[in-house]
Amino acid sequence: MKETIHLIVSRISKFFWSLFVNGLITVLPLLLTVAIFNMLFKFVKGLLQPIKTLLTSSAQFIPSWLQWIPHVEVIVAIILILLLGTVLNIFVFKSILTSLENWFGKIPLVSPIYSGMKQLVKAFGHQDKNGFQQVVLVQFPHEGIHTIGFVTGEITPSLAPRPDIIYMSVYVPTTPNPTGGFYLMVAKDDLIPLEISRQEAMTIIMSVGMIQPQKQTPLSFDNQKIV
């Protein structure tokens, strides 16, 4: 009798556990996606906090009803970016922007930071072909462990650890927030090229590996060349 009851309880437990696992597998990707986007949204809102502070501290110039709109700083930022994109389509304003960038380039401390950030942002764009030249696998943080990196160029012999070996500059973003990362000098022969786009690589990084492209075959240098 006890064995029968134990068998029935065991089967019922396995049945409900199976239901729970199936439900968890179904809902978990959605929850993790929402969690990642929520984290990124909070990060963006933190960057846009000065806009909200300006709206709340300038009530005499700005309509008070704007303060009651949820996430008003994000909406204002989107509108400003759209206006900026519209303005930049006018040739005259492009010339003004170029002049401002040249002026920034003459400021000793601001110039390297601004130019670096500009190149980093352009590198992830579809139009840039020379920013992140190749998606690779690199052994990091130590031998035996690989992570995704982006080749940004070849290191000059004067900076290379060994002048007789070709070293490449590699940027390794952090996950799931790719705005930070590490700059590595890696021997060219130690890099494994990947046949995926920069956008696909960033998707893998931001989803902590849960979302992967259909084809992600590592290639040898005999099949594909890093430039």
BAFI-3210 file (N, C-alpha, C; in Angstrom, 3 decimals, decimal comma, padded with zeros to 6 digits):
// residues 227
n [1|2|3|4|5|6|7|8|9|10|11|12|13|14|15|16|17|18|19|20|21|22|23|24|25|26|27|28|29|30|31|32|33|34|35|36|37|38|39|40|41|42|43|44|45|46|47|48|49|50|51|52|53|54|55|56|57|58|59|60|61|62|63|64|65|66|67|68|69|70|71|72|73|74|75|76|77|78|79|80|81|82|83|84|85|86|87|88|89|90|91|92|93|94|95|96|97|98|99|100|101|102|103|104|105|106|107|108|109|110|111|112|113|114|115|116|117|118|119|120|121|122|123|124|125|126|127|128|129|130|131|132|133|134|135|136|137|138|139|140|141|142|143|144|145|146|147|148|149|150|151|152|153|154|155|156|157|158|159|160|161|162|163|164|165|166|167|168|169|170|171|172|173|174|175|176|177|178|179|180|181|182|183|184|185|186|187|188|189|190|191|192|193|194|195|196|197|198|199|200|201|202|203|204|205|206|207|208|209|210|211|212|213|214|215|216|217|218|219|220|221|222|223|224|225|226|227]
n.u [000,834|001,868|003,907|002,451|001,111|003,339|004,333|002,265|002,302|004,852|004,615|002,695|004,117|006,229|004,713|003,628|006,032|007,066|005,196|005,759|008,447|008,145|006,518|008,258|010,420|009,082|008,357|010,675|012,634|011,229|011,010|013,720|014,461|012,875|014,001|016,655|016,222|014,947|017,026|018,799|017,164|016,894|019,537|019,839|017,967|019,249|021,412|020,005|019,047|019,777|018,137|015,550|015,873|016,264|013,752|012,106|013,159|012,742|010,156|008,822|009,263|008,681|005,856|003,865|002,535|004,157|005,813|004,370|004,265|005,025|008,388|009,380|011,813|013,022|011,322|011,626|014,341|014,326|012,804|014,506|016,730|015,614|015,022|017,612|018,713|017,159|017,965|020,668|020,563|020,557|022,797|024,273|024,267|025,663|028,213|028,640|028,614|030,879|032,829|032,592|033,417|036,058|036,946|036,655|038,609|040,928|041,197|043,121|042,577|039,979|039,883|041,077|039,240|036,728|037,098|037,659|035,258|033,514|034,453|034,008|031,202|030,480|031,559|029,798|027,797|025,859|026,850|029,521|032,584|035,136|035,550|035,109|036,760|036,667|035,005|036,015|037,198|038,786|041,229|040,435|039,635|041,972|044,142|042,478|039,885|037,466|036,309|034,162|035,487|036,395|038,210|040,175|042,284|045,712|048,571|051,232|054,705|056,366|054,870|054,171|054,429|056,332|058,425|058,755|056,441|053,126|050,749|047,368|044,927|042,347|039,028|037,151|033,957|031,977|029,464|026,025|026,034|027,360|028,723|031,022|034,365|037,315|040,607|042,749|045,971|046,703|048,319|048,239|048,012|046,788|044,142|040,794|038,878|035,392|032,479|030,352|028,245|028,899|026,665|025,308|027,159|027,083|024,493|024,705|026,404|024,937|022,747|023,771|024,641|022,341|020,871|021,693|023,288|022,338|024,485|027,642|030,325|033,634|036,477|039,507|042,682|043,420|041,155|039,918|040,805|042,182|042,111]
n.v [-001,207|001,251|001,504|001,818|004,238|005,882|005,652|006,798|009,430|010,151|010,094|012,074|014,277|014,382|014,964|017,537|018,888|018,694|020,273|022,709|023,166|023,326|025,582|027,461|027,443|028,529|031,128|032,282|033,294|035,593|037,058|037,518|039,010|041,297|042,123|042,770|044,870|046,611|047,235|048,523|050,646|052,030|052,777|054,551|056,474|057,450|058,759|060,782|062,300|065,035|066,456|066,059|067,292|069,923|070,456|070,362|072,374|074,661|075,712|078,115|078,776|076,569|074,578|073,335|070,924|069,190|068,002|065,971|063,930|060,586|059,454|061,703|062,860|061,045|061,142|063,823|063,775|062,051|063,590|065,813|064,571|063,755|066,275|067,265|065,492|066,232|068,886|068,535|067,588|069,749|071,511|073,735|073,599|071,264|072,100|073,828|072,020|070,516|072,465|072,880|070,360|070,385|072,412|071,233|069,346|070,711|071,144|070,257|068,203|067,417|066,606|063,886|062,265|062,907|062,277|059,559|058,537|059,171|057,592|055,100|055,002|055,232|052,906|050,833|051,273|050,778|052,013|052,484|051,192|050,785|050,801|048,710|046,136|043,376|040,567|038,560|035,646|035,659|034,699|035,261|036,042|034,632|031,978|029,397|030,190|031,748|034,756|037,139|039,519|042,669|043,526|046,362|047,367|047,217|046,979|049,261|048,489|049,752|049,888|047,322|044,341|042,494|043,073|041,364|040,005|040,163|042,209|042,790|045,322|044,880|045,172|044,347|044,048|044,474|042,387|042,309|044,904|046,736|049,139|049,524|048,135|046,278|046,993|045,253|043,983|041,713|038,876|038,287|035,660|034,399|034,983|034,121|034,313|035,158|034,290|036,284|039,205|042,557|043,508|041,137|039,998|041,834|041,380|038,806|039,369|041,252|039,734|037,910|035,561|034,101|034,619|033,712|033,801|032,014|030,939|030,549|029,872|029,285|030,485|029,655|031,311|030,646|030,594|033,047|036,439|038,721|042,145]
n.w [000,000|000,897|-000,952|-003,291|-002,846|-002,645|-005,245|-006,719|-005,707|-006,522|-009,326|-009,691|-008,729|-010,586|-012,833|-012,283|-011,966|-014,532|-015,873|-014,661|-015,461|-018,261|-018,428|-017,303|-019,133|-021,273|-020,428|-019,441|-021,409|-022,270|-019,864|-019,256|-021,490|-021,119|-018,714|-019,476|-021,329|-019,609|-017,847|-019,621|-020,344|-017,925|-017,643|-019,805|-019,036|-016,791|-017,975|-019,207|-017,178|-016,585|-018,392|-017,380|-014,909|-015,767|-016,863|-014,597|-013,016|-014,395|-014,387|-014,776|-017,380|-018,863|-019,730|-017,071|-017,279|-018,659|-016,836|-015,756|-017,545|-018,132|-018,113|-019,449|-020,105|-021,832|-024,027|-024,780|-025,454|-027,685|-029,465|-029,735|-030,926|-033,358|-034,429|-034,595|-036,473|-038,679|-039,002|-039,609|-042,163|-043,722|-045,649|-044,774|-041,981|-041,602|-042,231|-040,121|-037,985|-038,635|-038,280|-035,532|-034,599|-035,456|-033,825|-031,305|-031,647|-031,214|-028,549|-025,830|-023,714|-024,242|-026,895|-027,440|-026,035|-027,135|-029,896|-029,657|-028,530|-030,605|-032,724|-031,567|-031,361|-034,081|-035,004|-034,492|-036,225|-039,256|-041,478|-041,211|-042,247|-041,486|-038,779|-036,485|-037,608|-037,797|-036,385|-033,746|-031,958|-028,856|-026,481|-023,283|-019,912|-019,457|-020,627|-022,343|-021,963|-023,917|-025,508|-027,166|-029,394|-030,988|-033,752|-034,174|-035,563|-036,779|-034,706|-034,398|-034,933|-033,051|-030,749|-030,219|-028,216|-029,061|-031,692|-033,858|-034,240|-035,464|-034,046|-033,056|-032,427|-030,151|-029,142|-026,357|-025,365|-022,345|-020,787|-019,708|-020,602|-023,039|-023,086|-021,688|-021,516|-022,551|-023,676|-025,741|-026,670|-028,989|-030,325|-033,785|-034,751|-032,664|-032,717|-033,542|-036,294|-036,749|-038,562|-038,515|-038,278|-036,999|-035,655|-035,048|-033,326|-031,199|-030,357|-029,287|-027,128|-025,582|-024,891|-023,196|-024,425|-024,952|-027,239|-030,397|-033,602|-036,638|-038,047|-036,885|-037,274|-036,357|-038,112|-039,816|-040,355|-042,837|-044,317|-044,003|-043,799|-041,528|-041,601]
ca.u [000,000|002,747|004,628|001,498|000,930|004,594|004,426|001,293|002,829|006,023|004,154|002,045|005,192|006,911|003,801|003,592|007,378|007,159|004,412|006,489|009,620|007,665|006,088|009,444|011,138|008,308|008,288|011,987|013,214|010,521|011,379|015,105|014,476|012,335|014,969|017,781|015,775|014,680|018,319|019,297|016,297|017,285|020,851|019,605|017,302|020,272|022,154|019,118|018,545|019,868|016,985|014,425|016,178|016,017|012,305|011,500|013,689|012,402|008,693|008,305|009,425|008,197|004,526|003,933|001,983|005,214|006,409|003,529|004,357|006,005|009,627|009,373|013,162|013,289|010,544|012,275|015,601|014,004|012,402|015,701|017,554|014,948|015,239|019,023|018,878|016,558|018,806|021,934|020,359|020,798|024,245|024,887|024,457|026,740|029,460|028,779|028,986|032,279|033,650|032,579|034,255|037,448|037,266|036,850|039,864|042,062|041,248|044,050|042,007|038,695|040,065|041,183|038,015|035,655|037,377|037,526|033,839|032,894|034,838|033,360|029,789|030,386|032,004|028,669|026,811|025,848|027,526|030,966|033,221|036,526|035,634|035,408|037,018|036,422|034,582|036,932|037,291|040,080|041,362|040,364|040,759|043,204|044,182|041,466|038,567|037,342|035,238|034,039|036,155|036,320|039,509|040,097|043,407|047,000|049,419|052,527|055,795|056,949|054,025|053,952|055,304|057,453|058,390|058,794|055,116|052,055|049,732|046,154|044,153|041,064|038,127|036,285|032,900|031,418|028,106|025,204|026,150|028,577|029,301|032,355|035,076|038,758|041,437|043,777|046,935|046,727|049,016|047,293|047,827|045,986|042,757|039,980|037,809|034,034|031,705|029,126|028,334|029,084|025,371|025,034|028,053|026,573|023,294|025,174|026,968|023,890|021,814|024,627|024,756|021,072|020,447|022,846|022,957|022,238|025,809|028,657|031,435|034,975|037,243|040,961|043,232|043,554|039,889|039,496|041,937|041,939|042,821]
ca.v [000,000|002,419|001,627|002,330|005,663|006,555|005,682|007,796|010,761|010,402|010,416|013,391|015,261|014,500|015,607|018,977|019,424|018,832|021,463|023,888|023,366|023,789|026,972|028,282|027,576|029,406|032,511|032,799|034,204|036,872|037,780|037,968|040,093|042,483|042,558|043,417|046,158|047,474|047,712|049,495|051,824|052,776|053,379|055,709|057,503|058,069|059,708|061,892|062,945|066,511|067,015|066,088|068,337|071,211|070,645|070,611|073,604|075,813|075,684|079,399|078,867|075,335|074,210|072,420|069,604|068,322|067,285|064,834|062,904|059,550|059,373|062,858|063,143|060,180|061,678|065,069|063,419|061,518|064,729|066,605|063,828|063,866|067,641|067,382|064,782|067,052|070,057|068,143|067,352|071,024|071,573|074,812|073,144|070,278|072,854|074,328|070,882|070,198|073,495|072,600|069,187|070,831|073,202|070,255|068,655|071,543|071,226|069,168|067,101|067,013|066,031|062,411|061,626|063,099|061,500|058,143|058,209|059,258|056,392|053,944|055,007|054,954|051,541|049,913|051,644|050,006|052,742|052,491|049,973|050,746|050,910|047,367|045,520|041,934|039,947|037,458|035,015|035,912|034,074|036,305|036,758|033,852|030,923|028,357|030,831|032,619|035,731|037,839|040,812|043,372|044,025|047,772|047,736|046,599|047,778|049,604|047,734|050,465|049,656|045,888|043,696|041,881|043,648|040,325|039,395|041,108|042,319|043,505|045,970|044,196|045,709|043,314|044,691|043,748|041,907|042,621|046,329|046,810|050,482|049,413|046,991|046,174|047,110|044,216|043,790|040,257|038,389|037,977|034,211|033,921|035,384|033,227|035,104|034,616|034,679|036,950|040,659|043,261|043,576|039,811|039,825|042,635|040,696|037,726|039,951|041,891|038,711|036,972|034,309|033,387|034,807|033,464|033,698|030,647|030,491|031,173|028,942|029,871|030,279|029,737|032,394|030,188|030,844|034,436|037,260|039,920|043,279]
ca.w [000,000|000,967|-002,210|-004,284|-002,569|-002,994|-006,704|-007,205|-005,354|-007,362|-010,673|-009,650|-008,567|-011,868|-013,764|-011,996|-012,225|-015,980|-016,226|-014,190|-016,322|-019,559|-018,276|-017,052|-020,395|-022,148|-019,964|-019,055|-022,413|-022,247|-018,649|-019,376|-022,478|-020,450|-017,706|-020,153|-021,848|-018,463|-017,368|-020,580|-020,277|-016,732|-017,918|-020,673|-018,230|-015,948|-018,798|-019,577|-015,970|-016,658|-019,100|-016,447|-013,927|-016,416|-017,001|-013,285|-012,425|-015,242|-014,485|-015,227|-018,827|-019,488|-019,224|-015,933|-017,595|-019,163|-015,719|-015,387|-018,579|-017,736|-018,894|-020,354|-020,572|-022,984|-025,153|-025,207|-026,105|-029,021|-030,304|-030,027|-031,877|-034,657|-034,916|-034,971|-037,740|-039,720|-039,206|-040,219|-043,586|-044,402|-045,877|-043,990|-040,614|-041,625|-042,186|-038,751|-037,148|-038,938|-037,638|-034,089|-034,370|-035,592|-032,633|-030,243|-031,896|-030,805|-027,091|-025,451|-022,950|-024,813|-028,232|-027,508|-025,534|-028,118|-031,106|-029,320|-028,401|-031,928|-033,464|-030,948|-031,745|-035,512|-035,288|-034,411|-037,216|-040,497|-042,538|-041,003|-042,745|-041,038|-037,328|-036,022|-038,900|-037,790|-035,135|-033,487|-030,649|-028,236|-025,169|-022,255|-019,302|-019,429|-021,620|-022,198|-021,947|-025,074|-025,529|-028,444|-029,468|-032,261|-034,197|-034,560|-036,406|-036,502|-033,820|-034,974|-034,297|-031,910|-029,576|-030,049|-027,222|-029,794|-033,042|-034,886|-034,309|-035,777|-033,001|-033,435|-031,371|-029,996|-028,114|-025,776|-024,570|-021,209|-021,000|-020,888|-020,931|-023,856|-023,126|-021,117|-022,058|-022,370|-024,865|-025,687|-027,748|-029,142|-031,513|-034,857|-034,871|-031,533|-032,928|-034,372|-036,933|-036,749|-039,738|-038,094|-038,382|-035,733|-034,970|-034,483|-032,185|-030,099|-029,862|-028,423|-025,910|-024,778|-024,403|-022,462|-025,155|-025,136|-028,622|-031,238|-035,030|-037,148|-038,434|-036,058|-037,407|-036,321|-039,331|-039,697|-041,155|-044,204|-045,009|-043,873|-043,423|-040,748|-042,188]
c.u [000,871|003,494|003,732|001,296|002,176|004,742|003,485|001,796|004,010|005,601|003,479|003,091|005,923|006,040|003,785|004,972|007,588|006,385|005,156|007,684|009,202|007,226|007,272|010,234|010,416|008,421|009,663|012,634|012,560|010,927|012,800|015,234|013,978|013,334|016,145|017,382|015,449|015,975|018,885|018,469|016,647|018,637|020,695|018,931|018,288|021,095|021,334|018,557|018,693|018,702|015,780|014,641|015,911|014,531|011,651|011,966|013,364|010,907|008,119|008,415|008,828|006,838|004,615|003,429|003,028|005,817|005,624|003,551|005,394|007,204|009,736|010,763|013,532|012,571|011,195|013,573|015,356|013,623|013,614|016,601|016,946|015,142|016,687|019,296|018,303|017,437|020,090|021,793|020,559|022,303|024,924|025,194|025,495|028,098|029,721|029,219|030,444|033,217|033,726|033,462|035,735|037,889|037,502|038,210|041,093|042,182|042,043|043,387|040,730|038,884|040,184|039,931|036,908|035,877|037,244|036,079|033,135|033,210|034,160|031,902|029,634|030,732|030,862|027,615|026,923|026,685|029,037|031,559|034,622|036,668|036,064|035,537|036,640|035,979|035,442|036,660|038,692|040,098|041,465|039,351|042,037|043,073|043,150|040,053|038,513|036,173|035,238|034,728|036,022|037,707|039,338|041,287|044,670|047,863|050,762|053,642|056,389|056,153|053,839|054,900|056,531|057,394|058,381|057,450|054,093|051,004|048,567|045,533|042,767|040,284|037,185|035,223|032,501|029,984|027,320|025,264|027,445|029,219|030,678|033,050|036,567|039,450|042,605|044,708|047,168|047,480|048,004|047,002|046,986|044,514|042,054|038,854|036,468|033,276|030,335|029,341|028,563|027,786|025,004|025,908|027,554|025,303|023,669|025,644|025,867|022,888|022,533|024,629|023,464|020,563|021,684|022,423|022,953|023,609|026,835|029,927|032,768|035,743|038,731|041,448|043,483|042,307|039,476|040,636|041,484|042,761|043,040]
c.v [001,261|002,626|002,198|003,835|006,445|006,696|006,738|009,210|011,121|010,791|011,776|014,493|015,478|015,219|017,126|019,626|019,633|020,066|022,741|024,201|023,890|025,244|027,911|028,512|028,523|030,867|033,120|033,687|035,575|037,706|038,314|039,098|041,387|043,029|043,294|044,787|047,129|048,059|048,777|050,785|052,680|053,454|054,634|056,832|058,197|059,083|060,949|062,630|064,479|067,164|067,113|067,150|069,717|071,496|071,000|071,925|074,853|075,868|076,985|079,573|077,670|074,975|073,143|071,019|068,649|067,470|066,029|063,723|061,866|059,520|060,519|063,159|062,296|060,718|062,940|064,758|062,883|062,648|065,569|065,912|063,876|065,248|067,830|066,679|065,555|068,248|069,704|067,791|068,621|071,241|072,603|074,336|072,039|070,965|073,387|073,210|070,497|071,198|073,273|071,409|069,543|071,636|072,287|069,556|069,431|071,670|070,032|067,980|066,552|066,230|064,504|061,702|061,714|062,245|060,005|057,709|058,229|058,022|055,155|053,846|054,658|053,513|050,545|050,210|050,796|050,685|052,692|051,148|049,789|050,795|049,587|046,492|044,048|041,484|038,701|036,829|035,251|035,240|035,163|035,868|035,941|032,702|029,841|028,893|031,830|033,597|036,415|039,198|041,399|043,920|045,468|048,216|046,999|047,539|048,039|048,867|048,423|050,258|048,175|045,312|043,047|042,385|042,607|039,620|040,487|041,058|043,160|044,153|045,336|044,843|044,600|043,997|043,825|043,343|041,962|044,093|046,553|048,187|050,531|048,197|047,073|046,327|046,134|044,317|042,289|039,901|037,922|036,488|033,634|034,276|034,393|034,052|034,386|035,158|035,224|038,451|041,274|043,323|042,231|039,550|040,604|042,020|039,561|038,278|040,494|040,885|037,647|035,584|033,570|033,497|034,693|033,359|032,251|030,079|031,249|030,319|029,668|029,509|030,343|030,887|031,950|030,492|032,310|035,247|038,460|041,047|044,351]
c.w [000,000|-000,343|-003,299|-004,110|-002,964|-004,508|-007,279|-006,932|-006,248|-008,772|-010,718|-009,539|-009,888|-012,887|-013,555|-012,233|-013,731|-016,458|-015,847|-015,094|-017,689|-019,497|-018,086|-018,331|-021,344|-021,735|-019,689|-020,121|-022,429|-021,040|-018,736|-020,392|-021,868|-019,436|-018,345|-020,674|-020,723|-017,904|-018,304|-020,542|-019,062|-016,924|-018,771|-019,886|-017,301|-016,716|-019,122|-018,367|-016,001|-017,383|-018,178|-015,375|-014,500|-016,541|-015,673|-012,663|-013,232|-015,466|-015,017|-016,732|-019,560|-018,893|-018,140|-016,263|-018,164|-018,058|-015,342|-016,442|-018,157|-018,689|-019,895|-020,899|-021,783|-024,217|-025,692|-025,946|-027,513|-029,972|-030,691|-031,046|-033,276|-035,261|-035,372|-036,297|-038,904|-040,058|-039,943|-041,690|-044,407|-044,477|-044,986|-042,582|-040,533|-041,543|-040,788|-037,820|-037,375|-038,273|-036,132|-033,763|-034,492|-034,378|-031,436|-030,393|-031,480|-029,288|-026,564|-024,762|-023,584|-026,107|-028,231|-027,041|-026,568|-029,359|-030,842|-029,210|-029,749|-032,752|-032,902|-031,352|-033,223|-035,837|-035,271|-035,460|-038,469|-041,571|-042,398|-041,420|-042,183|-039,523|-036,722|-037,260|-038,942|-036,410|-034,927|-032,129|-030,111|-026,871|-024,110|-021,201|-019,174|-020,425|-021,309|-022,159|-023,092|-024,901|-026,882|-028,366|-030,859|-032,602|-034,677|-035,401|-035,996|-035,670|-034,495|-034,233|-033,080|-030,632|-029,276|-028,996|-027,854|-031,233|-034,152|-035,055|-034,604|-034,671|-033,509|-032,202|-031,329|-028,859|-027,659|-024,916|-023,379|-021,530|-019,687|-021,308|-021,713|-023,892|-022,477|-021,701|-021,802|-023,721|-024,735|-026,890|-027,876|-030,414|-032,556|-034,953|-033,733|-031,667|-033,848|-034,984|-036,880|-037,950|-039,314|-038,194|-037,005|-034,944|-034,341|-033,261|-030,976|-029,511|-028,920|-027,084|-025,003|-024,229|-023,584|-023,095|-025,410|-026,572|-029,502|-032,696|-035,476|-037,492|-037,618|-036,066|-037,291|-037,585|-039,027|-040,565|-042,590|-045,022|-044,994|-043,287|-042,613|-041,328|-041,135]
res [m|k|e|t|i|h|l|i|v|s|r|i|s|k|f|f|w|s|l|f|v|n|g|l|i|t|v|l|p|l|l|l|t|v|a|i|f|n|m|l|f|k|f|v|k|g|l|l|q|p|i|k|t|l|l|t|s|s|a|q|f|i|p|s|w|l|q|w|i|p|h|v|e|v|i|v|a|i|i|l|i|l|l|l|g|t|v|l|n|i|f|v|f|k|s|i|l|t|s|l|e|n|w|f|g|k|i|p|l|v|s|p|i|y|s|g|m|k|q|l|v|k|a|f|g|h|q|d|k|n|g|f|q|q|v|v|l|v|q|f|p|h|e|g|i|h|t|i|g|f|v|t|g|e|i|t|p|s|l|a|p|r|p|d|i|i|y|m|s|v|y|v|p|t|t|p|n|p|t|g|g|f|y|l|m|v|a|k|d|d|l|i|p|l|e|i|s|r|q|e|a|m|t|i|i|m|s|v|g|m|i|q|p|q|k|q|t|p|l|s|f|d|n|q|k|i|v]
***
